[in-house]
Every structure is written in C-alpha cells, then in structure tokens.
Amino acid sequence: MAVEKVDFSLKETSPNIGGDRVSGGEKLTSSFDLVEKMEFLFVRIVRARDLPLKAVNGIIDPYVEIKIGNYNATTKYFEKKPDFEWNQVFAFGQDQLQATTMEITVRDKELIIGDNMIGKITVALHEVPPCLPPDSPLASQWYKLEDKNGFTLRKGELMLAMWYSTQADRVFPDAWHSDSAIVSGESLLNTRSKAYLSPRLWYLRVNVIQARDLVPGRRDRNPQVYVKAVVGDVILRTRVSPDKNVNPKWNEDLMFVVAEPFFDPLIVTVEDRLENNTVRCLGKCVIRLSNVEQRLLPLPADPLWYNLEDIVFEDGMEKEVNFFSKLNMCVSLDGGYHVFDESVQIGSDYRPTAKMLWTAMIGVLELGIINASDLQPMKLRDGRETTDAYCVAKYGPKWVKTRTVVDSFDPKWNEQYSWDVYDPYTMLTIGVFDDCHLHGGDAVAVGDGDGKDPSFGKVRIRLSTLATNKIYTYSYPLLVLQPNGAKKMGELQLAIRFTCSSYLSLFLVYTMNPLLPHMHHIYPLSIYQLDILRKQAVRILCWSLSRTEPPLRQEVVEYMLDGGSPMWSLRKAKANFQRVLATFKCFSDARQWFDEIRKWNNSAATVLVLAIYCIIVLKPDLILPAVTLYSIQVMILQWRKRPRRPTHIDVNLSVAGSVTADELDEELDTFPSSRQFDVLRMRYDRLRSIAGRVVTVISDIATQVERFHSLLNWRDPRITVTFLVCCLVGSFMLYYLISLKVFLIFGGFYVMRPPFLGKDVLNAPQNFFSRLPTKADYML
C-alpha cells in the first residue's frame, strides 16, 4: 500500500488583509492591516433599574440572557443585591448569525418553578448601528422591558448598547465570544486573549571571601567549613575551605537569578561538616535584596563584613543570638548582564537588565496571527474528537496569548500584535496549543494525556532574515517529534512585518554594538554557569506567568523557552555532523578543483590559472583587490538565488525523516530513563561505539598537530637536523641567490607541471612530514 507523502514545506499565501487580497511584498500601514477583518455584533449589558418584584420574599436575583438564533449567552448572577450592574460585553461573529432578531431577557434566578422571566427586549439586527474604530464607544441607553406578549411593562428598564464593529474594537479582548459559547463559569476567563510581561530578572552575585572568629562545637578538631546560600528554593554551597581553622577563606562566587519585586531574602549560613556526616550551623545572616547594591558598571563591588547570628532554641522556640563571628562577602545585583531565559542561539532579547544601559529602539515588529488549518484532534468530548486551540507568541519580555477557539480544527484568530525591536539578530517564537482545562477538564485526551496543554508545534522566525517594510504572508507547517517520527499537526498562517525607523541606527547596531552587553565580555560567565542560571530563570518565569489571570501554564512556558535540559540525541548528532560537513564542503570542492587543474584535465583552464598565479606573485598588491572583486562577483551571482522566505523548520536538515524508531525513543525518553535494562545496555554500547570513533578522530587531529612540534623538539634527531639544514640552505638561497617571487613561480609550475613531466606521487615534504614522531607513543 502506497504511503501518502506529507508536505512539510513553507507555503506563500494571499490573505484578504487590509481590505484587499495581499501577497508578500505589498506595504500596508493602517491599524490591524496584517489580519483579515472579522465583523462582530457587540452587546454591552450595563445595568437594570426598577425591576418588578415577582419573588415571594420581595428579593430577586436577576441575570440577563441574550439569544440570537442558536446562540445563548448569560450574564453573571446577583445574590440579593439592591443594585444590578453587570457591565459585561458579548461579541457574536456576524458570519455565524442565522437570525434576524435578538432577544434580551431579564430573568430571576430564584424563580425555579414556572416562568422566571422578568421582562425582555426584542431588537431587529438590521437596525443595529455600526461603530468602527477609531470612533468613540457608542453610548449606552435605557430600554423599557416588555412582557412575553410584547406589551411594555410599567416598571423595569435595562441599560445597554449594541453596535457592529471589528476585532480592532477596544472591548474585543475582554468580551465574551460566540466561538466559545459552550464554555461557562471560571473557564470562560481562560479563553480570552491577553498580553503578559516577564518579570525583570537580575543576576545576584555572592562572592564569599572569608570568615573570622568562628566558634566550632569542638576545639580538638580541625573544622571543615563551607558556606551555604539560599534564595527561595535555590540552594548553593561553596567548597570546603582548605584552611582548617576558625578563620577560613574561600574567595568563591555563588550566583542566583532573582526577579523583581524581591520577595525572598538571601540567607547565608556557615556550616561545619562533622565526622558522622552531620552538619553544625556556625552562624547565619539574612540580607534583604532591596538593600543590595545594584552594579551597573564593570567595577568590583565593595566587600562588607556581615555579623553572623547563632540559632538556639528556648522553650521550643527558635531564637537568634548575636556573637562575634563575621563573614566577609561582596553581594551585588549585576544589572550589566543579560539574564538568559532562552538559548543564546535563539534569543529574542540581548539587552542588559538595567534600563539605563539599553540602546535606542531601531524598529517595530508586527505579527498577524490569522488562522490555523487541518489541526489534529487532541481530545474526546462527548464521544467525538475535538480541539480547543490557542496561540502564544514571545518576543523579548512580552508574551501574547490569543483567545481560545473552541471545538474547531480550522480556528480563525485574526489578532495582531507588535513589539519594539532593539536588535535584528533576534528570534520570534509562535506556538500553538490545545486548552485541555476547559469544561472542568471533563474531556479525555487523545494518547498519553497528563492534564497539560499539549502543543501542535511552534514556528521560529529570525528578524535579520526579513526585509524591512515588507509583509510576509506564509503558512507554516506545525511539526512535533513523536515516537514514530516527525508528524505534521497542521498549518499556521501568519503575516509578519519588520519596520525600521532608521537605517543608520540599524547599521550602527550591526557594526558598533556588541551582541551581548559589555559585562559578558569583561567578566564572562562559563557555559556551565549560563546553563544553571538559565534553568533558574525558566523556573522563575514558569512560576510568575502561571500566577496571572488567565494563566500561562508551566508546560507552555517551558515549551516556548526550550526549558528542558539538553540530552543526548543521535538524531541531533547526525544533523550537526552533516552541518559541519556542509560548512567544510567548499574546502573539499576547492581541493577537487585544484586536483583537476594540476592534472591538466582542461589545458586551457590550467594555463589560465598559471597565468593568474604568475600575476599574483609578481604583483602581490593585487591580491586584496582581486579577492574583493571575486567576492563581489559571487554576491552578484547569488543575488538571484537569495532566500526569499522566512526561516522555518527543515525536516531534512533535522534528520527527522530518516531516523529509526529506537533513536527517537531514546531522544524522547525521560531523565532518568524509564526503559528496561536490556534497552539501556544496548544504547550504552551504541553510544560507546560512537564515542570511540569520535576519540579516534580527535586522536588523529592531535597526531597531526604534534608532528609540527616535533620539527623543533629533537624527538627524532635525524629529522630535526635535516629540517635545520634545509632551513639554513633555504634562507641562504632566498637571501643571496634567488628572489622569493622566482622561487614561488618555479614552485607553482612544479606543482602544476604536465603529467608527462612527472608522475603524481607523494613529494618529499609529505614523505618527511608523515615520519615525524608524536606523543601517541606515550599513550597507555
């Protein structure tokens, strides 16, 4: 049976944006011009007054119900309150309205038996006026209530406003939407679109220098003292001091990631490790982060002496007692660094923490999230497959979340967002997720559901690959890696525009401004430190954004930030090895071309190369102009082949189509592994085999490098003497007998001599070099 080939390519689209159908390259400048216009009927229910009483106790709990065809929407309930003010907005998609009238009914929640209607208002939809931005909001007005027969009641009025508008209306983000009509209660808040800001992150540096006058428990032993620092749930320790006395020294840095506002203090304790693997606290100090010096310039922080307090228990209560032990530390909030929450290669922001160190803005990035198509089902609800999709986009500290379109495999969002741009070498990330927390979580997830919002895939676009002031409209494939290979979960249609305010500022960013702040170059952090600190930053962002309303859940933030620990992947190893080979392919091609020239396969080409070689040797001042002219020629020839599409995931480059099932299972395995012992042993043996080949390659490289050193270190005296004589003869001949130009010309003609003048065999220098000794003889 033939297997259907999946199309993973990027497709250019022509959405109907800005009022006309637009393809990539056209310029639009109006508001909300990167999305298709969606028309809505907005209904604002403000409040009611003088409602007639129907309850026996004279107290009513009113609510308002709006009915248009098959759509029903209700306001919140009031529980025995004298003033009935709702101030809620409802948005009904105009393309989904199948009725000509709208009924707005005021009902009483307390009246369960019989008709609970207090009064109603009937409105013809064709009489609702339009009110398009940037017009001011339409004023609300009072409407008399009618009974079920259409007669006006003597008492009872409802204040409301009705108008037609688009998604550009200011009330759109907080309105109830008809495409989420089946959602009710607290879950309704999760369906709304929101913008989020990451908290400002700082690097907290604790340089532990020394302690003085410690009081160990026993004076007949040498204390093994170390310092433990705690911020929140992060615990770091120094090494045990080599000074086994009461005045130990460390001079060691401990670094944390902290977020504003500073809630958790820095707690530093000095502990003594005893013989029986127990620990005794020799003192503690608590430092409020709001009192810590903020270091913006690359200048060392001032060391301070902190008093240590002992902890004792009196009557079961913890009590701190001051004594004379002190701890010398430099504690600072380093605002000159950029705190990485993303990988360095895919960062969306490289500005330092301190705002006064930021450079000027160079442009604006605008994103239109239009729609998705052919999304895969993610759960079962009432026995049928369904999907409740929403998008999340991140650039810099700003996150945006679209509204959730309920029960649709082809959701339409048509929402537009913008970000300030400070560096073009940044990445925009857009992810699509399924909301599995609606309806109280009564839906059953397809596959291995664990109560988390699963992802359909994500799209990454680097701004430096976009032309300025141009609209890119493409449909991006949404890909996820599953145990059976790469799977296409649908397509996401986006419209993107990068507007540059000043080309001079853009040029200065490329040439004058370093990618990372100056502090990263003056006091660089190691790769290990950056990895540990990035994990702390991701954990802080997950905690902070999950506390918003509606929340950005932990699994969403981790997926957008690639928050998982980097693990071994044979697929990624193959892909990166192929990238290295492709990078060095130009050298192998050049060597193959030179071999063809040297063998006179094309006599005319060889003669031309010899002539050019002679010109370069005789006129060396022409080398740089020739190289620059050749580069210009190559760039002109490559202009027609230039990439015209934004960056996207390449399945072939990622080796996602040719990987085996076992390799995928190894990549997707948990850490620590949850597989059987036999499987782990087989994978370990495979990893040993691969590592053995890598070690062999490294050994070969080391051998070739060591042979150069052997020319001068007299390891083989005959080779060193021969090389010494050759250097003496060569220097004498080049200085007194022949010029360097003549030597180079004769050497070039000898190398590219015709085949009938000599055989193509290894020459004397190659034979000489291959016999040089190396340190491989010393290896065990």
Secondary structure, 3 states (H helix, E strand, C coil): CCCCCCCCCCEECCCEECCEECCCCCCCCCCCCCCECCEEEEEEEEEEECCCCCCCCCCCCEEEEEEECCEEEECCCCCCCCCEEEEEEEEEEHHHCCCCEEEEEEEECCCCCCCCEEEEEEEEHHHCCECCCCCCCCCCEEEEEECCCCCEEEEEEEEEEEEEEECCCCCCCCCEEHHHCCCCHHHHHHHCCEEEECCCEEEEEEEEEEEECCCCCCCCCCCCEEEEEEECCEEEECCCCCCCCCCCEEEEEEEEEEECCCCCCEEEEEEEECCCCCEEEEEEEEECHHHCEEECCCCCCCCEEEEEEEEEEECCEEEEEEEEEEEEEEEEEECCCCCCCCCHHHCCCCCCCCHHHCCCCCEEEEEEEEEEECCCCCEEECCEEECCEEEEEEECCEEEECCCECCCCCCEEEEEEEEEECCCCCEEEEEEEECCCHHHHCCEECCCCCCCCCEEEEEEEEHHHCCECCEEEEEEEEEEEECCEEEEEEEEEEEEEEEECCHHHHHHHHHCCCCCCHHHHHCCCCHHHHHHHHHHHHHHHHHHHCCCCCCCCHHHHHHHHCCCCCCCCHHHHHHHHHHHHHHCHHHHHHHHHHHHHHCCCCHHHHHHHHHHHHHHHHCHHHHHHHHHHHHHHHHHHHHCCCCCCCCCCCCCCCCCCCCCHHHHHHHCCCCCCCCCHHHHHHHHHHHHHHHHHHHHHHHHHHHHHHHHHCCCCCCCHHHHHHHHHHHHHHHHHHHHHCCHHHHHHHHHHHHCCCHHHCCCCCCHHHHHHHCCCCHHHHCC
